[in-house]
């Protein structure tokens, strides 16, 4: 976690609150060291910017890690649907592969 980068990203968020990338970048800064904080930002992106595809993979993984099974399942499915809709084959493959592993773990 880089404190200077975190402060910079928070400033960017203040300047451009409608830009989901800045919140996503901040969520990634917190991902390893403060996963609950990361999840908070990712949930905010999913709510306010549901078209921002990168957030689905990371949010679903954190939800899975925290054992929020139903929410993780929903996020995986919505991410797969969005990737299919916009034609992002790489993201679709990654989400489907992760979702299969999630389903095995959930059973």
C-alpha positions as CSV (number, residue, x, y, z in Angstrom):
1,X,0.0,0.0,0.0
2,X,1.5,3.3,-1.1
3,X,0.2,6.1,1.1
4,X,1.3,8.8,-1.4
5,X,-0.6,7.1,-4.2
6,X,-3.6,6.7,-2.0
7,X,-3.7,10.4,-1.2
8,X,-3.2,11.3,-4.9
9,X,-6.1,9.0,-5.9
10,X,-8.4,10.5,-3.2
11,X,-7.6,13.9,-4.7
12,X,-8.4,12.6,-8.2
13,X,-11.7,11.2,-6.9
14,X,-12.6,14.6,-5.4
15,X,-11.8,16.3,-8.7
16,X,-13.5,13.7,-10.9
17,X,-16.2,11.9,-8.8
18,X,-17.9,10.5,-11.9
19,X,-14.7,8.7,-13.1
20,X,-14.9,5.1,-11.9
21,X,-11.2,4.4,-12.7
22,X,-10.0,6.5,-9.9
23,X,-12.1,4.6,-7.3
24,X,-11.0,1.3,-8.9
25,X,-7.4,2.3,-8.6
26,X,-7.9,3.2,-5.0
27,X,-9.7,-0.1,-4.4
28,X,-6.7,-1.9,-5.9
29,X,-4.3,0.0,-3.5
30,X,-6.3,-1.4,-0.6
31,X,-6.9,-4.8,-2.1
32,X,-4.1,-6.8,-0.3
33,X,-3.6,-4.8,2.9
34,X,-7.2,-3.6,3.7
35,X,-9.6,-5.9,1.7
36,X,-12.7,-4.7,3.5
37,X,-11.9,-1.1,2.4
38,X,-11.2,-2.3,-1.1
39,X,-14.6,-4.1,-1.1
40,X,-16.3,-0.9,0.0
41,X,-15.0,1.0,-3.0
42,X,-15.7,-1.8,-5.4
43,X,-19.3,-2.1,-4.2
44,X,-19.7,1.7,-4.7
45,X,-18.4,1.3,-8.3
46,X,-20.8,-1.6,-8.9
47,X,-23.7,0.5,-7.7
48,X,-22.9,3.8,-9.3
49,X,-21.0,2.6,-12.4
50,X,-22.4,-0.9,-13.3
51,X,-20.8,-0.6,-16.8
52,X,-17.3,-0.6,-15.4
53,X,-16.3,-4.1,-16.1
54,X,-12.9,-4.4,-14.2
55,X,-14.7,-4.0,-10.9
56,X,-16.7,-7.3,-11.2
57,X,-13.8,-9.7,-11.1
58,X,-12.1,-8.1,-8.1
59,X,-15.3,-7.5,-6.2
60,X,-16.5,-11.1,-6.8
61,X,-13.2,-12.4,-5.5
62,X,-13.3,-10.4,-2.3
63,X,-16.9,-11.3,-1.7
64,X,-15.9,-15.0,-2.2
65,X,-13.0,-14.5,0.2
66,X,-15.3,-13.0,2.8
67,X,-17.8,-15.8,2.2
68,X,-20.6,-13.6,1.0
69,X,-21.7,-16.4,-1.2
70,X,-24.9,-15.1,-2.7
71,X,-23.5,-11.6,-3.4
72,X,-20.4,-13.1,-5.0
73,X,-22.6,-15.3,-7.2
74,X,-24.6,-12.3,-8.3
75,X,-21.5,-10.2,-9.1
76,X,-19.9,-13.0,-11.1
77,X,-23.1,-13.5,-13.1
78,X,-23.6,-9.7,-13.7
79,X,-19.9,-9.5,-14.8
80,X,-20.3,-12.4,-17.2
81,X,-23.4,-10.8,-18.6
82,X,-21.7,-7.4,-19.1
83,X,-18.6,-9.0,-20.6
84,X,-20.8,-10.9,-23.1
85,X,-22.8,-7.8,-23.9
86,X,-19.8,-5.6,-24.7
87,X,-17.9,-8.4,-26.3
88,X,-14.9,-8.5,-24.1
89,X,-13.7,-12.0,-24.6
90,X,-10.7,-11.8,-22.3
91,X,-12.7,-10.6,-19.3
92,X,-15.5,-13.1,-20.2
93,X,-13.0,-16.0,-20.1
94,X,-11.5,-14.8,-16.8
95,X,-14.9,-14.3,-15.2
96,X,-16.2,-17.7,-16.4
97,X,-13.1,-19.5,-15.2
98,X,-13.2,-17.9,-11.8
99,X,-16.9,-18.4,-11.5
100,X,-16.5,-22.2,-12.1
101,X,-13.9,-22.4,-9.3
102,X,-16.2,-20.3,-7.1
103,X,-19.1,-22.7,-7.8
104,X,-17.0,-25.7,-6.8
105,X,-15.9,-24.0,-3.6
106,X,-19.5,-22.9,-2.8
107,X,-20.9,-26.5,-3.0
